[in-house]
Amino acid sequence: MDRQDYFIDGPAGPLSVRAKGLAAKPANIVILVQGSNLTGQSMFDLPFPGGEGYSLMDVLVAAGFGAVTFAIRGYGASALSDSPFTVTTEAAMDDLGAVIDHAIGLGWARPHLLGFSWGGRIAGRLAETRGDSIDRLVLYDPARGGPNVVLPAPTDPWWINSPQFYLEKFEPEFTDKALQEALAAHVVAHDSRAPNGIRLENASPVTAIEPERIARPTLMIYGVEAAKAIYMKGGMDRGEFFERLATQDKAFVILPNGGDFIHFQRGRWRFHRALIQFLKQESR
């Protein structure tokens, strides 16, 4: 499968980007936005021997889309010119804006946008003001923001991605051991640490996504065990948030056999089907 790894100019320095499937000139592409711990490359493109369906980028390409992801400043190989504590949602929105502009420059005027966890907050808030530059929006287990806080605030500017964290992170009844072991080995080699700006941000009330300002077609999608952590609950109930979205073209999907990371769990096949079905609808 055609894969390109390269850098683009970001607001704070070079951003590491991965693209797949662009050589086929698909009608549209999907930009995937990472969560708080791992780069987009690690989150959305983790094939390993014997592991089927774990690269969401490959799934999208097989369905006829191009797929683009990136590392927010300070993550992976993306540059960081300031303290890791400065890597906030607003900073990440600026980085995402640069990636969207890059995609538009390549010829995809209105890419689809998928944000996972913290990436859901990043993508959702960007869609409030730049909705005209994206097509369909996917909020995958989004950390929507609001008054709920996660204490205490970190004192270390870096989060350490220990293998043990990923061996214990996922619900065992939904997760294959081979995936946990592959991800644990991967983070040691490629994603050993992450800026703690998001954890500092989460230790105070956080600017929330305003659903009334999102007019793009929107999918909210969750594994059944997701969104139970306090920082994922946001300032309003998920159902109320969904009802307030300023679009009639929307879907709210909760899937079995998964939690926060359902695309890494046994429910991933139904996740893929729901995602592709939504993205292939024509936006009007």
C-alpha positions in Angstrom: 0.0 0.0 0.0 1.3 3.4 -1.0 2.6 5.2 2.1 4.3 8.6 2.4 6.0 10.0 5.5 7.1 13.6 5.3 7.1 17.0 7.1 5.0 20.1 6.4 5.5 23.6 7.9 3.5 24.0 11.1 2.7 27.1 13.1 5.5 26.1 15.6 7.8 24.1 13.4 7.8 21.0 11.2 4.9 18.6 11.6 5.3 14.9 10.9 2.6 13.7 8.5 1.7 10.2 7.1 -0.5 9.8 4.1 -1.8 6.6 2.5 -3.8 6.0 -0.7 -3.3 9.4 -2.2 -1.6 8.1 -5.4 -4.9 6.6 -6.5 -6.4 10.1 -6.5 -9.5 9.2 -4.4 -12.5 11.5 -4.5 -12.0 12.4 -0.8 -9.6 11.9 2.0 -10.0 11.5 5.8 -7.7 13.5 8.2 -7.4 11.6 11.5 -6.5 13.5 14.7 -4.8 11.7 17.5 -5.6 11.6 21.2 -3.5 12.7 24.2 -0.8 10.0 24.4 0.1 8.7 21.0 0.7 10.2 17.6 -1.7 9.8 14.8 0.7 7.4 13.1 0.7 5.1 16.1 -3.0 5.4 16.8 -4.3 4.9 13.3 -1.7 2.9 11.5 -0.6 -0.1 13.6 -0.4 -3.2 11.4 1.6 -6.1 12.9 2.2 -9.7 11.8 -1.0 -11.7 12.4 -3.0 -8.6 13.3 -5.9 -7.9 10.9 -7.9 -4.7 10.8 -5.9 -2.7 13.3 -4.7 0.0 10.9 -7.6 2.4 10.5 -5.7 4.1 7.7 -5.6 0.9 5.7 -9.3 0.3 6.3 -10.1 3.7 4.9 -7.9 3.2 1.9 -9.5 -0.1 1.1 -12.9 1.6 1.2 -11.7 4.1 -1.5 -10.6 7.0 0.6 -7.2 8.6 1.1 -6.0 8.8 4.7 -3.8 11.4 6.3 -2.7 11.7 9.9 0.0 13.6 11.8 1.8 14.2 15.1 0.8 17.3 17.0 3.8 19.5 18.0 6.0 17.8 20.5 4.6 14.3 19.7 6.7 11.8 17.8 9.0 13.6 15.3 7.0 16.9 15.2 9.0 19.9 16.5 8.4 21.6 19.8 9.9 25.0 20.3 8.4 25.7 23.8 7.5 23.9 27.0 5.5 20.7 26.6 2.9 22.4 28.9 2.1 24.7 26.0 0.7 21.9 23.8 -2.9 22.7 24.5 -6.1 22.2 22.5 -5.7 25.7 20.9 -2.1 24.8 19.8 -3.3 21.5 18.4 -6.1 23.2 16.5 -3.5 25.4 14.9 -1.5 22.3 13.9 -4.7 20.7 12.5 -5.5 23.8 10.6 -2.1 23.5 8.9 -2.7 19.9 7.9 -6.2 20.8 6.5 -4.6 23.6 4.5 -2.0 21.2 3.2 -4.7 18.7 2.1 -6.6 21.5 0.4 -3.3 22.5 -1.4 -3.0 18.9 -2.6 -6.4 19.1 -4.3 -8.9 17.9 -1.7 -11.0 21.0 -1.0 -13.1 19.6 1.8 -11.5 16.6 3.5 -13.4 14.5 6.0 -12.2 14.9 9.6 -12.1 12.3 12.4 -11.0 13.1 15.9 -10.4 10.5 18.6 -10.6 11.4 22.3 -8.7 14.6 22.8 -8.6 14.7 19.0 -12.4 14.9 19.1 -12.2 18.1 21.1 -9.6 19.5 18.7 -11.6 18.5 15.6 -14.9 19.6 17.1 -13.7 23.0 18.1 -12.0 23.6 14.8 -15.3 22.7 13.0 -17.0 25.5 14.9 -15.0 28.1 13.0 -13.7 26.3 9.9 -16.7 24.2 8.9 -16.6 25.4 5.4 -13.2 23.7 4.9 -14.3 20.2 5.9 -17.0 17.8 4.6 -18.1 15.2 7.2 -17.0 15.2 10.9 -16.5 12.1 13.1 -16.3 12.6 16.8 -14.9 9.2 18.0 -15.2 9.0 21.8 -14.6 12.7 22.0 -13.3 14.4 25.2 -15.7 17.3 24.6 -14.4 19.6 27.4 -16.4 21.4 30.1 -16.3 21.9 33.8 -15.2 18.4 34.8 -11.5 18.4 35.9 -8.9 15.7 36.3 -6.6 16.3 39.3 -3.9 16.7 40.2 -2.2 18.8 37.7 1.0 17.2 36.4 4.3 18.6 37.6 6.4 16.7 35.0 6.1 18.3 31.5 6.2 14.9 29.9 3.9 11.9 30.1 5.9 8.6 29.8 4.3 5.9 27.6 5.3 2.8 29.5 4.6 -0.6 28.0 2.8 -1.7 31.2 0.3 1.1 30.7 -0.8 -0.3 27.4 -0.7 -3.9 28.7 -3.3 -2.8 31.3 -5.2 -0.1 29.4 -7.8 -2.1 27.5 -10.8 -4.2 28.7 -9.5 -7.8 28.5 -12.8 -9.2 27.5 -12.7 -7.1 24.3 -9.0 -7.1 23.5 -6.6 -9.6 21.9 -3.4 -10.0 23.8 -1.4 -9.8 20.6 -2.6 -6.2 20.0 -1.6 -5.1 23.5 1.8 -6.6 23.1 2.3 -5.1 19.7 1.2 -1.7 20.9 3.4 -1.9 24.0 6.5 -2.7 21.9 5.6 0.0 19.4 5.4 2.8 22.0 8.8 1.9 23.3 10.3 2.3 19.9 8.3 5.2 18.5 6.2 7.0 21.1 8.1 6.8 24.5 6.8 10.2 25.7 4.2 12.8 25.1 3.7 16.5 26.2 1.7 16.9 29.3 0.0 20.1 28.2 -3.3 18.3 27.8 -3.2 17.0 31.3 -2.4 20.4 32.7 -5.3 21.7 30.7 -7.6 19.0 32.0 -6.8 20.0 35.6 -9.0 23.1 35.1 -12.4 23.7 33.5 -11.8 23.3 29.8 -13.4 25.2 26.9 -16.0 22.8 25.6 -17.1 22.1 22.0 -20.3 24.1 21.3 -22.6 21.8 19.4 -24.8 24.7 18.2 -21.8 26.0 16.2 -21.2 22.7 14.3 -23.2 22.6 11.1 -21.3 19.8 9.2 -22.7 16.3 9.0 -21.5 14.6 12.2 -21.1 11.1 13.5 -20.7 10.5 17.3 -19.4 7.0 17.8 -18.4 5.1 20.9 -17.5 1.7 22.2 -20.1 0.6 24.8 -17.6 1.0 27.7 -16.3 4.4 26.5 -16.9 7.9 28.0 -17.1 6.7 31.6 -14.0 8.7 32.7 -14.9 12.0 34.2 -12.9 14.0 31.7 -14.8 12.4 28.9 -18.3 13.3 30.2 -18.1 17.0 29.3 -20.3 19.8 30.4 -23.6 18.2 29.1 -25.0 14.7 28.5 -23.9 13.1 25.2 -27.5 12.8 24.0 -28.2 16.5 24.7 -24.9 17.4 22.9 -26.0 15.3 19.9 -29.5 16.9 19.8 -27.9 20.4 19.8 -25.7 19.8 16.8 -26.7 22.4 14.2 -27.2 19.8 11.4 -30.0 17.3 10.5 -27.4 15.0 9.0 -26.1 13.3 12.1 -25.8 9.9 13.7 -25.1 8.7 17.3 -23.7 5.1 17.4 -22.8 3.0 20.4 -21.1 -0.4 19.6 -20.5 -3.6 21.5 -17.2 -5.3 22.2 -15.1 -2.2 22.9 -14.3 0.8 25.0 -12.4 4.0 24.5 -10.2 2.3 21.9 -12.7 0.2 20.0 -10.7 0.4 16.8 -8.1 -1.7 18.6 -10.6 -4.1 20.0 -12.9 -6.9 18.9 -15.7 -4.4 18.0 -13.5 -2.9 15.4 -15.3 -4.6 12.5 -18.6 -3.0 13.3 -16.8 0.3 14.0 -15.3 0.1 10.5 -18.7 -0.5 8.9 -20.5 2.3 10.7 -17.6 4.7 9.9 -17.5 3.9 6.2 -21.2 4.0 5.8 -21.3 7.5 7.3 -18.4 8.8 5.3 -19.9 7.5 2.0 -23.1 9.4 2.4 -23.4 12.4 0.1 -23.4 15.7 2.0 -25.9 18.3 0.8 
